Amino acid sequence: MADRDAEHWYPTAAYLYVLHLDDLALAWEYLRRNPEYCCDWQHRRCRPEVARRWGLRLLEDPNLDARDADPVWFPDPLELIQLYPDIDPMPDAVAFDFWRIPGSKCLIHDGRRLLLTTRWPGCCLRLAVAPDLEDGMAYVHAVRACARYCAIAAGLNKLTVAADATPLAATRCRPGPAALLELHTLQALDATLAGASLRRVAEGLFGRAAVEGGWHADGGLRSKVRRLVGRGRTLMHGGYRRLAKLDGREEGRSAPPAKRP
């Protein structure tokens, strides 16, 4: 008999990368698990217009996790930084130099402009490059008026850092409860999609000892696992849009909770 611990969803270590994903990356993690989305990806040549149904400009391969995928969201996320030529530059204006932008880069053309995602330890920036911006030109940053400038100011400042000055590693704060919740939710969702029972899910998330001592019909552990599974399914079936703030509202994980009546 095969070792059930070898199931792809069982090792929690396989989900540790989730602890450091931003809201857009997390939204992709939930969307790529949607069976209907996977079906649309398989038939993408027959229905190229179907991407808008999922809040995307282009369909992305659901086999790629957030570390390798670069989904092009529709509409543009609030965090997107737009780069344009400076029509009235100062004498000491900084020139656009693609290769001096730090990090590992991914370029995608969405039919209108180049979209650049750059990642380095502790940071991920998403940029839209205007078609008429060329290397050596003075340029300006633009963000939507509804975007929170303070949330992206630190990232904007890092655009002036040379690639050779980018650290090879960065220390990070201990993940908070919100990040741990996403890890457990994705792991529980994968387990149920693979056909695991709630008890089996609990064993994978919290260990067999905890389950043997606290698995009761009305116990807290059983209720907790049930809530995780329900949350995962909700986010997979459209809830990821709120996480990615595709409706233009400042929600995501950092939004304050709604007031109860």
C-alpha positions in Angstrom: 0.0 0.0 0.0 1.3 3.5 -0.9 2.3 5.8 1.8 -0.6 8.3 2.1 1.8 10.9 3.5 3.3 11.1 0.0 0.1 12.7 -1.3 1.0 16.0 -2.9 -1.1 18.1 -0.4 0.1 16.4 2.8 3.6 18.0 3.4 3.0 21.4 4.9 6.6 22.4 3.8 5.4 22.4 0.2 3.2 25.4 1.0 5.7 27.6 2.9 6.1 29.9 -0.1 2.5 31.0 0.4 3.5 32.8 3.6 5.2 35.5 1.7 2.8 36.1 -1.2 1.0 39.4 -1.7 -2.8 39.6 -2.4 -2.5 39.3 -6.2 -0.3 36.2 -6.0 -2.7 34.6 -3.5 -5.6 35.4 -5.8 -3.9 33.5 -8.5 -3.3 30.5 -6.2 -7.0 30.2 -5.6 -8.0 30.8 -9.3 -5.6 28.2 -10.7 -7.3 25.5 -8.6 -10.7 26.1 -10.1 -11.6 23.1 -12.2 -13.6 25.2 -14.6 -10.7 27.6 -15.1 -8.4 24.6 -15.8 -10.9 23.4 -18.4 -10.9 26.8 -20.1 -7.1 26.7 -20.2 -7.2 23.3 -21.9 -9.5 24.7 -24.6 -8.0 28.2 -24.8 -7.4 28.0 -28.6 -11.1 27.5 -29.2 -12.2 30.3 -26.9 -9.5 33.0 -26.6 -12.0 35.6 -25.3 -12.8 33.6 -22.2 -10.1 35.2 -20.1 -12.3 38.2 -19.1 -14.7 35.8 -17.4 -11.9 35.1 -14.8 -10.7 38.7 -14.4 -7.7 38.2 -16.7 -6.6 39.8 -20.0 -4.8 36.6 -20.9 -5.2 33.1 -19.7 -2.3 31.8 -17.6 -1.2 28.2 -17.2 -2.8 26.8 -14.0 0.1 24.4 -13.6 2.4 27.3 -12.6 2.2 28.5 -9.0 2.6 32.1 -8.0 6.4 31.9 -8.0 6.5 31.2 -11.7 3.2 32.5 -13.1 2.5 36.1 -14.2 -1.2 36.5 -14.7 -2.4 39.7 -16.4 -5.4 40.9 -14.4 -8.3 42.8 -15.7 -8.8 45.5 -14.8 -5.3 46.6 -13.9 -4.6 46.1 -10.2 -4.3 49.2 -8.0 -0.7 48.4 -7.2 0.3 48.6 -10.9 2.9 51.4 -11.4 2.8 53.0 -14.9 5.9 54.4 -16.5 5.6 57.2 -19.1 8.0 59.5 -20.9 8.6 62.8 -19.1 7.5 65.4 -21.6 9.2 68.2 -19.7 12.2 66.6 -17.9 14.5 68.4 -15.5 18.2 68.6 -16.4 19.1 66.0 -13.8 16.1 63.7 -14.6 16.7 60.0 -14.2 16.8 58.1 -17.5 14.9 54.9 -18.0 17.3 51.9 -17.9 15.6 48.6 -18.1 18.7 46.6 -17.0 19.2 48.7 -13.9 15.8 47.7 -12.5 16.6 45.2 -9.8 15.3 41.7 -9.6 14.3 38.8 -11.7 12.2 40.1 -14.6 9.3 38.8 -16.6 8.0 40.8 -19.6 4.5 40.2 -21.1 2.8 42.1 -23.9 -0.9 42.3 -23.4 -1.7 43.7 -26.8 -1.4 47.3 -25.7 1.8 47.8 -23.7 4.6 45.9 -22.0 3.9 44.6 -18.5 7.0 44.0 -16.4 7.0 42.0 -13.1 10.3 42.2 -11.2 11.0 40.2 -8.0 13.9 40.3 -5.6 14.1 39.1 -2.0 11.4 40.9 0.0 9.9 42.8 -2.9 7.7 42.3 -6.0 6.8 45.2 -8.3 4.4 45.2 -11.2 5.0 47.9 -13.9 3.3 48.9 -17.1 5.7 50.5 -19.7 4.1 52.9 -22.1 4.7 52.0 -25.8 6.6 55.2 -26.5 9.0 54.9 -23.5 12.5 53.9 -24.6 15.8 53.2 -22.8 17.6 56.5 -22.1 14.4 58.6 -21.9 13.5 60.6 -18.8 10.3 59.1 -17.3 7.6 59.6 -14.7 5.7 57.2 -12.5 1.9 57.2 -12.5 -0.5 55.5 -10.1 -4.3 55.6 -9.9 -5.7 58.3 -7.6 -7.6 55.7 -5.6 -4.4 53.8 -4.9 -2.8 54.2 -1.5 0.5 55.9 -2.3 2.2 55.0 1.0 1.7 51.3 0.3 3.8 51.5 -2.9 6.2 54.4 -2.1 8.9 52.1 -0.8 8.7 50.0 -4.0 8.9 53.1 -6.1 12.1 54.2 -4.3 13.7 50.8 -5.0 13.4 51.4 -8.8 16.5 53.6 -8.5 18.6 50.8 -7.0 21.1 49.3 -9.3 20.8 45.6 -10.0 24.3 44.9 -8.6 23.3 46.4 -5.3 20.2 44.2 -4.9 20.7 41.8 -1.9 20.9 38.1 -2.6 18.8 37.5 0.5 16.6 39.3 2.9 15.4 38.7 6.4 11.6 38.7 6.9 9.3 39.1 9.8 7.7 36.1 11.2 4.5 35.4 9.3 1.4 36.6 11.0 -2.0 34.8 11.5 -3.3 36.1 8.2 -0.5 34.5 6.2 -0.8 31.2 8.2 -4.5 31.2 7.4 -3.8 31.3 3.7 -1.4 28.4 4.0 -3.9 26.3 5.8 -6.7 27.2 3.5 -4.8 26.3 0.4 -3.6 23.0 1.9 -7.1 22.1 3.0 -8.5 23.1 -0.4 -6.0 20.9 -2.2 -6.8 18.0 0.1 -10.5 18.2 -0.5 -10.1 18.5 -4.2 -8.0 15.3 -4.0 -10.9 13.6 -2.2 -9.6 13.6 1.3 -12.0 13.5 4.3 -12.1 16.3 6.8 -10.4 14.1 9.4 -7.6 13.3 6.9 -7.3 17.0 6.2 -6.9 17.7 9.9 -4.2 15.2 10.2 -2.2 16.8 7.4 -2.6 20.3 8.8 -2.3 19.8 12.6 -0.9 16.3 13.0 -2.3 12.9 14.0 -1.8 13.4 17.7 -4.0 16.6 17.7 -6.7 14.8 15.7 -6.7 11.7 18.0 -7.1 13.9 21.0 -9.5 16.5 19.7 -11.6 15.1 16.9 -15.3 15.2 18.1 -18.6 15.7 16.3 -18.9 19.2 17.8 -15.2 19.8 18.6 -13.4 23.0 17.7 -10.8 21.2 15.5 -13.5 19.7 13.3 -15.3 23.1 13.0 -12.0 24.8 12.2 -11.2 22.4 9.3 -14.7 22.7 8.0 -14.3 26.5 7.9 -11.0 26.3 6.1 -12.4 24.1 3.4 -15.5 26.4 3.0 -13.2 29.4 2.8 -11.0 27.8 0.2 -14.0 26.9 -2.0 -15.4 30.4 -1.7 -12.1 32.0 -2.7 -11.7 29.5 -5.6 -15.2 30.2 -6.9 -14.9 33.9 -7.3 -13.7 35.1 -3.9 -10.3 35.6 -5.3 -11.6 38.7 -7.1 -12.1 40.5 -3.8 -8.7 39.3 -2.6 -7.1 40.9 -5.8 -9.3 44.0 -5.4 -10.4 43.6 -9.1 -13.5 45.6 -8.3 -11.4 48.7 -7.5 -12.2 48.6 -3.8 -9.4 48.5 -1.2 -10.1 45.1 0.2 -7.7 42.1 0.2 -6.2 40.8 3.4 -5.3 44.3 4.7 -8.9 45.7 4.6 -10.6 46.4 7.9 -13.4 44.1 8.7 -16.9 45.1 7.7 -19.1 46.7 10.5 -21.7 44.3 11.7 -25.2 45.6 12.2 
